[in-house]
Amino acid sequence: MKASKASIVRAVEQPDPKVRFYLFHGPDDAQSRGLGQRLTEALAASRFVISGSAVKSDPAMLADEAGAMNLFGGTRVVWVEPAGDEIAAGVEALLEANAAESPVVAIAGVLRKTSALLRLAEASPQAAAFASYAPEGAEAERMVAEVGRRFGLKISTPVAARVAESCVNDQAIVSQELQKLALYIDASPQAPRELDHDAIDAIGADLPEGEVLHLADLALAGRVGDLAEELGQLTRGVEGIPVVRALQRRLLQLAPARARIERGENPDGVMTSLGRTLFWKDKPLVAKLLSMWDSRRLATVAERASRLEHELIFSDVPNQEALGEELIAIARAAGRR
């Protein structure tokens, strides 16, 4: 069945055991993953991840995995990502199976109206399909507040608007920033706390532009010489944390776009869908970076950046030199395939 915004929230927070397949598609991959995660949390389940290519090779796999008992006990969610029409035969077998112990979640990008997978999901009462689009205005503010509640944050409308704007309404970036803010002010679902502008100012959660973003882009583009020269800006008042945030922002733009390319989408089409969240001057650079970095290497850089950020925020004596070393390492890695 095709779900509305209101009905999909109920569907993932109060799952119907009759629904065995959830298709989250559309250009906002972060929102799609967020819905899948909310379903997983509502079921108190673990995730069992398989790729769309594996289902394509063995269509019976999906029904088999959904019908299997969890060897470690408890509930699990079978998570398929990236997904597209290549899993249609597997989904058809899943929907025709006698029973399913675990629901299946598929994270897809933009699907054509004629998509076999989309038609299957929308036609079956045992499936739920929802198209994710980036929120705007008041909807973006509500999204920030909803994500914040998951981390124990109480967020007023003005603060939510600030967070949404600084994160370009991207739920993945919002979630990452709010998780760090919750850690900083010691908030949790069991002990909620109010998020205010002072906390955001204290850890620099506003995402940077200009020169600090330029440093991150130089690293990802592999321009070692230019980067080494411009790292001198760090001694003229540019703090390390905003530079890491700029790097993380770019990575969160690149990762889902690169995943879409790797599952077969046309790179030009992917770039077109990114148009709303990119400055026009950034488009040639982003297109180049998508050709230089694959999903595995982007994930490695993201993990290293997260560790570095934690060190800069929570160390008594932040090692600012580590930032320059990490950026140079990224730039050198960019030249290797």
N, C-alpha and C positions, 0 to 999 in steps of 0.2 A: 504494500500500500504506500501511497505517496503521503508523506507527513508534512504538516505545517510547522512553523516555528514553535507554536504553543504545544502542539501534540508531541513533537519530538522530545521536548524537555520532559514531559510526563513519561514518555516511552523509555527514556534512559534512566530516569530516577525511580520509576516504579515499573520495572520490566514485566511484561506479560510473558509467562512461560510458553505461550503458544507461538511467540515470535522467535524464530530460530536464525534469521538472517537480517543484519543491519547494514545497509549500504549508505555510507556517508561520502558524498561526492561534491563537486563544485570547485571553484578557484581558491577558496579559503581552506587550505589543508589543515591549518592550525585549529580552526573551529571543528573540522571533522574529527581530528584526533582528540580534541577536548570532549566531544560528545561520546566518543568511544571510551575514553577514560572515565567519564561519569557513569557510564553503564557498568564498567568493570568495578568501580568503587561501590555502586549500588548493590552489586551481586557479591561484594567482598570476594572477588575472584582473582585468580592469577591469569596472566596472559601467556598464550601459546602462539608464537609468531611463525607464520609460514609465508612464503613469497607467492605472488601470482604466477610466476613462471613454474613453480613446483606444482601448483594446482593444474596448470595447463598440461604439464607432462603426465599427470596422473589425476584425472578428474574425480575419481572415486575417493581420493585422499580427503577431500573436504567433509564428505558425509562420514567417512571412517573416523576422522579426528573429532568431529562433533558428537559422534555416537559413543566414543570411547570414555571409559571412566578415568578420572584423574588418579594416576598411580600414587600420588602423595596426599590424596584426600582433598576434600574441599571442592569448590567450584572453579572452573576456569572458563576463559573466553578465548576462542580461536580467532586470532587476529591476522588478517591478510593485508599486507602492504608491501609494495604497491599493487593495486588491483585495477583491472580493466576488463574488457570483453573477453580476454583470454581465460577468465575463470567462470564464464557463463555456463559451460557444461558441468563444471563442478557444483555450481550453485543449484542448477536444475536437479542434479542428483541429490543434493542436500534437501531440497524442498520436497522431493518425492520419497525420501527415506521414511521408514516406519516411525522412527523416534530420533530425538537428538538430546544428548545430555548437556551439551554446551552450546551457547549461541555463537554465531560467527559474525565478526565485524570486518567489513571490507572498507579500506580507505582508498578512494579513487579521486583522481583529479577531475577535470572537466570531461563530461560524457556527452556525446551527441544524443539528441532526442530519439534517434533510431538505434541507440545502443542496445544490444541484446541483453546485457547485464541489467541496465536500467529498466527495460521492459519487464524482465522477470521479477525484479524486486517490487515494482509498482503494481504488478498484477496479482501478486500472491498475498493472501491474508496472513501468511506465516513470515512475511518480510516487512521491513520498514525502510523506506528510501527518503533521504533528505539532502537537499542541495545547500551547501554552505557558501555564503557570500560575506565579504568583510562588512562589519557593521559601521554605521556612521551616526554622528550626532548623538541624540539621546540614547539610541540603541547601543552605541559604543560605550557610553557611560554606564549603562546597565550591565553590559558585558564585563567591564572592569569590576564593578561591585560584586557580581556573581563569582568571578574568579577569586576576588579577594576573600569572600566568605569561606572558600575552601581552605584558605591558609589562616583563618582566624582574624581577618582584617575587617574593620568597620570603615567604610569609605564614603565620605560625603560626596555630593554631586560635583562641587568645584574641584575637589581632589581627583575624583574619577575622570573629569574632563581633562585635567592636566596630564594624568597618566596615559589616557587614551591618545591624546595629541602627541606626546613625546614618543609613544610606541607605534605611531602611524596606524592605530586601530588594529594592530596585528595581535591576535590572541596569544600566539606563542611568545612574543616578546613581552606582552603584558604579564603572562604567567611567570615568566622567568624573573621579571623585575619585582613582582609582588611577593614571590617566594623569598627573595633576598631581603625585601623590606620587612617581611614577617619575622625572619630570623633576626634582623637588626633590632627590632623593637620587642622581641620575645613574645610574639603573638602565636596563637595556635587555635584550632577549632575548640579545644577545651578551655582556653583562656583568651578570648577575643580581645583585641585592643584597637583603639582608634588610630587610623593612619592620618597624619597631618602633613602639611607642607614642610614643617621643620625636619621631619624624618627623611623626606625626599631630598631636601637640601643637604642633609648631613652625609648621605652616602652617594650623592650625585646621580640619582636615578634618572634625571632628565637626560635623554639621549643626546649626544653631542653632534654638532655639525662642524663645518669648516675644517680647520687644520687637523683636529684630532681624527676626524673621519678620513681625511686625506692620508694620514699615517697608516691607518689600517688598510686602506685600499692599496697603498704602495707595497705593503707587505704581501697581500694576497696576489697582487699582480707580478710579484717576483722582481721588483725593481730595487735590487739590493743597494746599488750605489746611491740612488736618489733617497732611499729610506735612511741610509746611514748618515747622509748629510742633514736631512731634516729632523733626525732624532735629537739634534741639538736644541730643538724647541723645548724639550722637556726641562732643560735647565733655565728656561725663561718663563716659568710659571704654568706650564701645561701639566696637570696632574696625571698620574698613571691610570687611575680608575676610568675616567672618561674615554681614554684611548682604548682600553679593553672593552668598554661598553660599545664603542663604535665598531670594533671588530666583531663583537657578538651580534650586533644589529645586522651587519652585512652578512654574516654567516646564516642568520635566521631568514634572510631574504633568499640566499643562494640554495640552502639545503632542500627545501620543498620543490623549488624550481628544477634543481638538478635531478631530483627523484622522478619528477614527471618526464624529463627527457630520457632518463634511463629506462622508463617503462614504455617508451615508444612514441611519446608526443613530439610533434614538430617543434624544434627550438624557436622558430619564429613565432609560432602560436603561443608558446610559453612566455616569450618576451612581451607579446601583445597583452597577455592577461596580467602581466606585472605593471603595465603602464600606469595604473591608478596610484601605485605606491612608490613609483620611482620619479625622481626629477629627470627631466629630459636629458640633461647633461650626463647623467649617470648611466644611461641606457647602453652606450657602446662599451663602457667598462664592465658592466654586469654581464653583457653577452660574452665578452672575452673571458671573464672569470668562470662562467658556466662551462666554457670549453676547456678550461685549464684544470678544474678541480672536480673529482668524482665524489659521490656521496660518502664513501668510506673515508677518504682523506679529509673531507669537510667535517665529518663527525670527530675525527682525531683532533683537528685544530680546535673545535668547539670544546672538547673535553679539557684540553690543555689551557685554553683561555679561562675556563671556569675555575680551574685550580689556581691560576695566577690571580684572578680577581679576588678569590677568597683570601689569598695571602695578603694582597694589598689592603683589603678592608679590615681584616681581623688581626693582622700581625701588629705587635707593639711598635716594631720598627720596620715599616714596609720596605722591601727591597726593590726600589725603583729601577735599579740597574737590570733586574730580571725582566722588566718589560721590554727594554731595548734588545736584550738577548733573544727573547721569544719572538719578537717581530722580525728580527734578522733571520732566525731559524725558519720562520714561516716563508719569508721571501726566498730563501734558498730552496726550500722544499717545493715552492711553486714552479721552479724550473725543472723539477724532476717529474717524470710521468710513471 
